[in-house]
Amino acid sequence: MQQLFDWLESTGLARTVGESLSITAWLSATHLIGFTLVMGGGLIWNLRAAGLVLSGAPVQSVARPALRLVVVGLLISLLTGLALFAPRASYTATNGVFQLKMALLLLAATYQLMLNAREIPRLTSSALWLRTSGLVGLALWLSLAITACWFILFE
């Protein structure tokens, strides 16, 4: 794995980003926009599922647009995150908080995508299941947000 990180750090992308404060700033700002879309979609969907907001709206009418936000945000975050990761891949990959952030992102996104893809047609059949799944999703997304902030502030 170290060879992969060494190679990534030696790429032109890594050198360009690592040598430019303005490129790093633009990438960071765009990464934050992606993160905002991911979190916004994840939070609104799970807040609705938990019955805390938009309780009069059908689940499907909230879930589908929220899923689009999550997917678009993930694409933006993936592209900008890779560019930000490249100059310091070896250091960042071994950072425990970064590892936790990535694990929570994978878990929260997988959970959200599975719920949207497989469970939406059945969600209205059990209010307790819907509420519980929303609370679990909220816990995952909020844990990710806290960990991401922790990584940015204390890295």
N, C-alpha and C positions, 0 to 999 in steps of 0.2 A: 504494500500500500504506500509505503514511503516513496517508492520510485514514481508512483503516479503523482504524488504531491510535489516531488522535486520537478518532474516534467511540467506540471501545471504552472509552477512558479517560474519556470524558464520560458514560458510562452510569451509572445509579443503582447498579448492581451494583458497578462499579469504585469509585465514591465510597464506598459503604457498606463494602466490604472495605478500601479504602485508609485509611479513618478509624477502623477498629476493630482494635486489636491482638488482642482475644479472637477475633473472627471469623477473622482471619488465622491465628491459632494453631490453631483448630479445623479450618480448611480444610487447613492444612499437615499436621496429624496425620492427617486423613482421606486426604490425598494420599499420605502415607507408607504407610498401610494398602493403598491401591490399588497402589502401587509394590511393596509386599511380595508381594501376590498375583500380580502380573505376574511378578516375578522368581522367586518360588517355583515357579510353574507352568512358566516357561521353563527354570529350572535343573533341576528334577526330570525333566522330559521329556528334556532333552538329556543329563543325566547317565545316564539309563537308556539312551538311544540309544547313547551312547559306551561303554556296558557298565561304567560305574564304580559304579553302585548298582542295586539291584533287578534284577540280571541274570537271576534266575530267573522274573521276572514277564513275561508277554507284553507286547510293546510297546503293543498297543492298550489294555490295561488301565491303563497309565500315561499314555498320550498323551491319551486322551479327558478324564479328570478334570483333567489338567494344562492342557489347552486351555480348559476352563471357568474355571479360576483365572485364566488369562491374559486371557480376554475380560471377566470380571467386574472384574478389576483395571484393565484398560484403560478400562472405562466409568467407574469411580470416579475414576481418574487424569485422564481427559479432563474430566469435570465440575469437579472441584476445581482442576485445573490451569488451566482457562480462567478460573475465578473469581480465582485467584491472579495470573494473567497480566494480567488486565484493568486494574488500577490503574497498572501500569508497562509497558504493552504496547510503547510506543515504545522505551524503554530495553532491555527484555528481548529484543525481537525482533532487535535489532542486536548482542546479546551473542554472540560466537563460540562460547563454551562451550554456551550455550543452543541455538544452531543445531546444534551437533554432537550434543547430547543428543537433540534432536528427530529428527535424521537417523538416529541409531543406534536410537532407539525405533521409527521407521517401518521401518527395515531389519530389525531383530530380530523385530518383530511380524509383518511380512509373511512373512519366512522361516518363522516358526513356524506361521502360519496356512496357508501353502502346503503345508508338510510334513504337517500334520494333515489338511488337506482332500484332498490329491491323492496323497500317498505312503504313508499308513498301510497300505493293503492290500498294498503291494509291499515294505514295509520289511524284512520278515523274509527276503526272497529273497536279500539280499546283506548279509552281516555287515560287510564292509568299507565299503559305502556307508552303512549304518546308523551305524557307529562314526564315520565321517568327518562325516556330517551332524550328529551329536551334538556333535562337537568344534567344528564351525563355529558351531553354535547357542550353545554355551557361550561361545565367544569373543565373539560378538555381545552376549549378555546381560551378561557380565562387563564388557565395554567400556562398555555403557550404565550399569551400576551405578557404575563409576568416574567416568564423566563426570557423572552426576547428583550424586554426592557432591562432585565438584569444583565444580560450579555452585553448590550450596548453600553450601559453605564459603568460596568465594572471590568470590562475586558482588558 
